[in-house]
Amino acid sequence: MTPPPSCAFGPRRYRSWNEYVKTRYGGRVQKVSVLAGFTCPNRDGLIGKGGCTFCNNDGFTPGYLEPQQSITAQLDHGLDFLRRRYPGTQRYMAYFQSYSNTYGELGRLQGCFEEALAHPAITGLAIGTRPDCLPDNVLDYLAELARSVIIELEIGVESCNDATLARVNRGHTFATSADAIERSAARGLEVTAHVLLGLPGESTESMLDGARLLSALPIHALKLHQLQVVRGTVLARDWQRDPESVPLLGEEECISLLADFIERLSPRILLQRVGSEVPPSQKLAPEWNVRLSELAPRLSAELARRGTWQGCRHVATGQFQA
Ligand code: SF4
């Protein structure tokens, strides 16, 4: 079956972030990671200790980053690397990725974000954080910044299932995520939700129901990541003790689940990521490893094989449904 012309997704069969960025900004936009020294309330004891069971920020932090360097120096270093690797890039955004990058006094956040924006090559910020670290005064400040620069607010939702969130020691509920997303969007901020597929305790039904719940929220984009066991995490300890206690998605199962999920997701939501790669030195399981550059076309091929596309099984039930 060929997607109807109104889908306008092309051969990808889903709303691709990369295509959107090329159209909106006229070319490639690259994120330059920085470590601003923020921590996380789920690690320092404010909300919890030990962090989320799947988390080891070292697994996702580029090795070239040195937190003792200034943000400006980190950006210079990252830009030097990325300009050689992606010579055609037109724009760069500073990416505050690791830990909770709105967990701090407003003055400190302003210092970090404005130092990054003062860099002549930086035209915006991508800011990753937890949903319970977004008080109204921080959102007001980010909304003001978004009047003149690109601000992408990346909120860790991880699961729409409260039992799973408790099991992975997340320290917040889905209602907290929904509230943060709604307060952000009400200020005009573009929210990317970060979701993990395959967390302990999730069933296929609960994950697919997540597509319905997320579709009813004013989310601009979604990052979907498959669960992987990263060294140094509570999950790794559990897996090493008893691998069967940590069921992981198989390769074909993951692609099939992604297709099922995307079929149920509102066609309005951009897909910024459909999987993740963990450096081999950091990853314990699963054994299978598909590069992101291969995963996206395989997902599209699966959707094409089924004759389906993003949103073809989506049932509009709320204000933000397409
Ligand atoms: S995933 Fe985020 S919220 Fe959870 S422990 Fe790690 S830094 Fe904290």
Residues whose N, C-alpha, C, O or C-beta is under 5 A from the ligand:
A	BS01	SF4	C40 N42 G51 C52 C55 Y99 S100 R130
